[in-house]
């Protein structure tokens, strides 16, 4: 992250989906946002909020997110819906964004707290910044990434192959670039290069 990136006075939603193996990196990205000076509203998909995995318990992740942000996690559709009419967020980050959520966003499906937050944000013509983390990014989800790259007010955290030898279709975002990606998106620009 560039040291001169500042997001003072802004409110950024930070939505986590169930790419559990990426949670530690996502929390690093969250730290970067907080260091840049913005207020962060925590959001978790229903699965991220309630599922225990080998990468930690749901309670551990939720408590860490709430402690970092100083706010309760939004984790239901009714809790996320007011983001639109109340214009609660200047920007929304989805980190990590699973292939499942990528597909739903590309097709306009609104059936989770995270997709509702994105729909609410886009209705206000405000930026949604996606930090993908999925094993099918260069296969089943490549078309959805293409659709979203061509969608107004949707931006990406730069991403690349995380293990091309063992998982050739897998991509993950560089969470260190998250504050810079938000900064660019707020001025209507995609941080480049998007492929790293």
C-alpha positions as MATLAB code, in Angstrom:
seq = 'XXXXXXXXXXXXXXXXXXXXXXXXXXXXXXXXXXXXXXXXXXXXXXXXXXXXXXXXXXXXXXXXXXXXXXXXXXXXXXXXXXXXXXXXXXXXXXXXXXXXXXXXXXXXXXXXXXXXXXXXXXXXXXXXXXXXXXXXXXXXXXXXXXXXXXXXXXXXXXXXXXXXXXXXXXXXXXXXXXXXXXXXXXXXXXXXXXXX';
ca = [
       0.000    0.000    0.000;
       1.160    3.507   -0.685;
       1.815    5.303    2.601;
       0.097    8.483    1.419;
      -3.337    6.890    0.843;
      -5.850    8.524    3.190;
      -9.540    7.730    3.554;
     -10.281   10.050    6.460;
     -13.924   10.861    7.075;
     -15.194    8.059    4.840;
     -17.332    5.059    5.796;
     -16.396    1.800    4.101;
     -18.313   -1.456    4.327;
     -16.098   -4.520    4.688;
     -17.966   -7.656    3.604;
     -16.437  -11.096    4.129;
     -17.581  -14.183    2.213;
     -16.731  -17.814    2.915;
     -13.275  -18.170    1.384;
     -12.087  -19.174    4.837;
      -8.481  -19.869    3.826;
      -8.175  -16.190    2.844;
      -9.510  -14.698    6.088;
      -6.067  -13.911    7.539;
      -5.096  -11.964    4.421;
      -8.481  -10.230    4.425;
      -7.904   -9.112    8.009;
      -4.569   -7.637    6.855;
      -6.495   -5.694    4.206;
      -8.926   -4.513    6.870;
      -5.998   -3.251    8.968;
      -4.828   -1.250    5.960;
      -8.248    0.373    5.616;
      -8.350    1.272    9.307;
      -4.815    2.676    9.124;
      -5.917    4.852    6.191;
      -8.371    6.557    8.536;
     -11.815    5.395    7.441;
     -14.651    4.128    9.587;
     -15.422    0.503    8.733;
     -18.815   -1.211    8.881;
     -18.350   -5.008    9.192;
     -20.513   -7.333    7.095;
     -20.374  -11.122    6.804;
     -22.263  -13.511    4.584;
     -24.480  -15.880    6.501;
     -22.043  -18.740    5.821;
     -18.991  -16.746    6.890;
     -20.848  -15.698   10.050;
     -21.887  -19.174   11.195;
     -19.432  -21.749    9.807;
     -16.548  -23.245   11.801;
     -13.654  -24.511    9.669;
     -10.078  -25.683   10.062;
      -9.128  -22.003    9.623;
     -10.931  -20.983   12.814;
     -14.347  -20.806   14.367;
     -17.102  -18.487   13.226;
     -17.122  -16.901   16.663;
     -13.375  -16.157   16.529;
     -13.664  -14.467   13.138;
     -16.769  -12.507   14.102;
     -15.250  -11.289   17.359;
     -12.042  -10.269   15.589;
     -13.994   -8.320   12.973;
     -16.210   -6.599   15.537;
     -13.245   -5.755   17.751;
     -11.293   -4.216   14.860;
     -14.241   -2.156   13.597;
     -15.872   -1.324   16.940;
     -19.281   -2.264   15.507;
     -21.580   -5.300   15.392;
     -21.400   -7.409   12.226;
     -24.225   -7.084    9.725;
     -25.056  -10.686    8.777;
     -28.645  -10.825    7.532;
     -30.492   -9.432    4.528;
     -32.776   -7.222    6.666;
     -29.723   -5.726    8.416;
     -28.025   -4.990    5.071;
     -31.056   -3.521    3.280;
     -30.875   -0.029    4.897;
     -27.429    0.520    3.343;
     -29.257    1.727    0.229;
     -32.007    4.047    1.439;
     -29.922    5.443    4.307;
     -26.804    5.828    2.121;
     -24.685    4.369    4.893;
     -21.490    3.677    2.916;
     -19.144    5.691    0.736;
     -17.668    2.441   -0.596;
     -18.235   -1.286   -0.142;
     -15.389   -3.802   -0.170;
     -16.082   -7.519   -0.603;
     -12.987   -9.308    0.711;
     -12.692  -12.162    0.212;
     -15.243  -12.490   -2.561;
     -15.976  -16.131   -3.364;
     -16.797  -17.513   -6.789;
     -20.344  -18.090   -5.549;
     -20.742  -14.394   -4.707;
     -19.045  -13.329   -7.967;
     -21.627  -15.344   -9.907;
     -24.525  -13.894   -7.915;
     -23.289  -10.335   -8.384;
     -22.821  -10.847  -12.126;
     -26.368  -12.192  -12.482;
     -28.111   -9.792  -10.111;
     -28.983  -12.424   -7.487;
     -29.669  -10.913   -4.060;
     -29.995  -13.704   -1.499;
     -27.321  -12.993    1.120;
     -26.348  -10.101    3.346;
     -23.331   -9.409    1.120;
     -25.222   -9.386   -2.183;
     -27.904   -7.197   -0.576;
     -25.199   -4.772    0.602;
     -23.789   -4.672   -2.954;
     -27.218   -4.126   -4.504;
     -27.935   -1.364   -1.991;
     -24.608    0.295   -2.722;
     -24.964    0.123   -6.499;
     -28.461    1.604   -6.382;
     -26.804    4.721   -4.974;
     -24.191    4.713   -7.766;
     -21.435    4.229   -5.215;
     -18.422    1.938   -5.638;
     -18.260   -1.757   -4.887;
     -14.687   -3.067   -4.720;
     -14.233   -6.815   -5.171;
     -11.246   -8.772   -3.827;
     -11.746  -12.185   -5.444;
     -10.573  -15.430   -3.918;
     -11.810  -18.486   -5.765;
     -10.476  -21.725   -7.216;
     -12.622  -21.397  -10.351;
     -11.762  -17.838  -11.379;
     -10.088  -18.903  -14.627;
     -12.707  -21.540  -15.412;
     -16.424  -21.396  -14.471;
     -16.228  -17.869  -13.022;
     -14.100  -16.172  -15.687;
     -17.201  -15.009  -17.578;
     -18.597  -13.510  -14.365;
     -15.393  -11.595  -13.687;
     -15.616  -10.263  -17.258;
     -19.222   -9.173  -16.752;
     -18.378   -7.435  -13.481;
     -15.336   -5.692  -14.952;
     -17.737   -4.139  -17.441;
     -20.276   -3.124  -14.770;
     -20.489    0.530  -13.774;
     -19.307    1.317  -10.242;
     -17.716   -2.133   -9.778;
     -13.946   -2.277   -9.309;
     -11.418   -4.963   -8.432;
      -8.538   -5.240   -6.027;
      -5.631   -6.372   -8.247;
      -5.440  -10.165   -8.355;
      -3.339  -13.006   -9.729;
      -2.833  -16.745   -9.701;
      -1.966  -17.880   -6.184;
      -0.748  -21.395   -7.103;
      -0.580  -21.914  -10.885;
       1.075  -25.330  -10.612;
      -1.406  -26.980   -8.242;
      -4.504  -24.812   -8.814;
      -4.277  -23.407  -12.326;
      -7.762  -21.838  -12.310;
      -7.394  -20.164   -8.902;
      -7.045  -16.414   -8.384;
      -6.699  -14.336   -5.244;
      -6.534  -10.604   -4.653;
      -3.544   -8.784   -3.184;
      -5.136   -7.560    0.045;
      -2.253   -5.130    0.637;
      -3.597   -3.117   -2.299;
      -7.082   -2.833   -0.809;
      -6.843    0.771    0.526;
      -5.356    1.968   -2.754;
      -8.072    0.170   -4.752;
     -10.737    1.888   -2.624;
      -9.037    5.267   -3.083;
      -9.041    4.860   -6.872;
     -12.616    3.537   -6.981;
     -13.880    6.576   -5.071;
     -12.628    8.709   -7.961;
     -14.161    6.373  -10.567;
     -10.941    4.634  -11.561;
      -9.736    1.035  -11.552;
      -6.373    0.560   -9.840;
      -3.881   -0.749  -12.394;
      -2.478   -3.169  -13.206;
      -5.480   -5.266  -12.263;
      -3.679   -8.499  -13.213;
      -0.582   -9.159  -11.128;
];
